[in-house]
């Protein structure tokens, strides 16, 4: 059974930090780029960060650049999102996803991702 399971969300004050994790099971992980997306209430899902299959290349949305860091541990089939200096506008459900293309490039396009987790909620209070 294919699963991407996110964890690590919660309630945090502005300026605080959270570390999200996403564990993949039932699918090939270590040869595909991975990404994090988020969706705030009433808004469309948006790109947050992506990482290449080997972890050497990353990409970030401008809104999180310098505050968030994506990383992965292929031995654990896990991708992480370290979120620092959190702001109320970071409040959203956060989703991890795996791309369609083996050994592909990092991507910010939702259409390039085929497997999605169920999401973990992040709430940042002011």
C-alpha positions in Angstrom: 0.0 0.0 0.0 1.4 3.4 -1.0 1.6 5.8 1.8 3.1 9.2 2.6 2.6 10.0 6.2 3.3 13.5 7.5 3.9 14.4 11.1 5.2 17.2 13.3 2.6 19.8 12.8 1.0 21.7 15.7 0.4 25.1 17.3 3.3 27.4 17.7 3.8 31.1 18.4 5.1 33.5 15.8 8.9 33.3 15.6 8.9 29.7 16.7 10.0 26.5 14.9 8.6 23.2 13.8 10.1 20.2 12.0 7.8 18.3 9.7 8.5 14.7 8.7 7.1 12.6 5.9 7.7 8.9 5.8 7.2 7.0 2.5 6.1 3.3 2.4 5.0 1.1 -0.5 6.7 3.2 -3.2 10.2 3.9 -4.5 11.6 6.9 -2.6 15.3 7.3 -3.1 15.3 7.9 -6.9 12.5 10.6 -7.0 12.5 14.2 -6.1 10.2 15.1 -3.2 8.3 18.2 -2.4 6.3 20.0 0.3 3.2 22.0 -0.4 0.7 23.8 1.8 -2.9 24.9 1.6 -4.5 27.5 3.8 -8.2 27.7 4.4 -10.0 29.1 1.4 -6.8 29.2 -0.7 -5.3 27.0 -3.4 -2.5 24.6 -2.6 0.9 26.2 -3.1 4.5 25.1 -3.5 6.7 25.4 -0.5 10.0 23.4 -1.1 11.4 20.6 -3.2 14.5 18.4 -3.1 16.3 16.3 -5.7 16.4 12.6 -5.4 20.0 12.7 -4.0 19.4 15.7 -1.8 22.0 18.0 -3.5 19.5 20.4 -5.2 16.7 22.3 -3.5 14.1 24.9 -4.4 12.0 27.1 -2.3 9.0 29.4 -2.6 10.1 33.1 -2.2 7.8 33.3 0.9 9.8 30.7 2.8 13.3 31.2 1.5 15.8 31.7 4.3 13.4 30.4 6.9 12.5 26.8 5.8 14.9 24.0 5.0 14.0 20.8 3.2 16.2 17.7 3.6 15.9 14.0 3.1 17.2 10.7 4.5 17.0 8.1 1.8 18.0 5.3 4.2 14.8 6.1 6.2 12.5 6.9 3.3 11.9 10.3 5.0 11.8 13.9 3.8 11.9 16.8 6.3 10.9 20.4 6.4 12.5 22.5 9.1 10.5 25.6 9.6 12.0 28.5 11.5 10.9 32.1 12.2 7.3 31.0 11.6 4.7 33.7 10.8 0.9 33.6 11.1 0.7 33.5 7.3 2.5 30.1 7.4 -0.7 28.7 8.9 -1.9 25.9 6.6 -2.1 22.2 6.1 1.2 20.9 4.9 1.5 18.0 2.4 4.5 16.0 1.2 4.5 14.6 -2.3 6.6 12.5 -4.7 7.2 13.4 -8.2 6.3 11.4 -11.3 9.7 11.3 -12.9 12.5 9.0 -11.7 15.8 10.9 -11.4 13.9 14.1 -12.5 14.5 17.7 -11.6 13.1 19.4 -8.6 9.7 20.9 -9.4 7.3 23.5 -8.0 4.4 22.3 -10.2 1.6 20.3 -8.6 1.1 18.4 -11.8 4.6 16.9 -11.5 3.7 15.1 -8.3 1.8 11.8 -8.3 1.7 10.6 -4.7 0.5 12.8 -1.8 0.2 12.5 1.9 -2.9 13.4 3.9 -1.3 16.5 5.4 -0.4 17.8 8.8 -1.8 21.0 10.3 0.4 23.9 11.2 -1.0 26.9 13.1 1.0 29.9 13.9 -0.4 32.3 16.5 0.5 36.0 16.5 
